[in-house]
């Protein structure tokens, strides 16, 4: 959901904008990578074969894809705001 603060002009410092993008990209990367690693760790710890690794992989794809879609949507909204200036 887009809040009122998102509709206003972004007057933050360039470094603050860059750090926001770093956080977004890091979150997307971790969303892809952590679930399969956690599944692998649990599989190894409890001897479950590769069941949770595969489930973690599937969940990671969904979570990472969702994060990338959010990034794309937010970037599109920023482009529309900059075009109105």
N, C-alpha and C positions, 0 to 999 in steps of 0.2 A: 504494500500500500504506500502510495506517495504522500508524504506529509507536507504540511505547509512550508516547512523549512526547505524541502527539496524543490519547491516551485520558485523560490527566490533565486536571485542571481548569486552565483558562487564567488564570493569575494575573498576566499581564503588565500593564504600565501602559496606560491608554487610548490614549496616543499611539503606543505600540508596536503595538497592535492596529490602529489607524488606518493606520499606515504599512504594515503587512502587507496590508491591503485595497488601499491605493494601488498597491503593487507588483503585486498580483494583477490589478487592473484595467488597469494600464499594460501588463503582459505580454500580456493578451488583446487590447488595442488594437493593439499592435505586431505580434502574430501575424496579425491581419487585414490590416494595412496594409503591412508591409515586403515580403512576397513579391511582390505585384504591382508595387510601386515598383522593386524590384531587377530583376524581369523586364523592366519598361519600360526601365530604364537599359541592360541588356544588349542588348535589341532595338535601341535607338537606336545603341548603340556599334558593333554588328556588322551592322546593317542586316537584321535578321531579321523585319521586319514587326511583327506583334503576337503571335507564337507564345508567347514566354516570358512576356509580360504575361498572357495567358490562363491559362497554366499556373500562374503565380504567383498569379493570382486564385483559381484552384481550390484550390491548396495553402493559401492564406491563409484561405479559408473553412473548410477542414478543421482547420487548426491553431488558428484562433480559436474555432471551435466546440468543439474539444477542451478548450481553456482555459476556456471558459465552463461546460462540463459539470463540469470539475474544481472550479471556484468554487462551483457549485450543490451539488455533492456535499459539499464541505467545509463549506459554510454549513449544510446539513442535518445534518451530524454535530455542528456546534457547537450547533444548536438542540436536538438530542437531549440533549447534555451539559448544557445550561442547564436543561432541563426536569427533569432528575434531581436537581437541587439542592434 
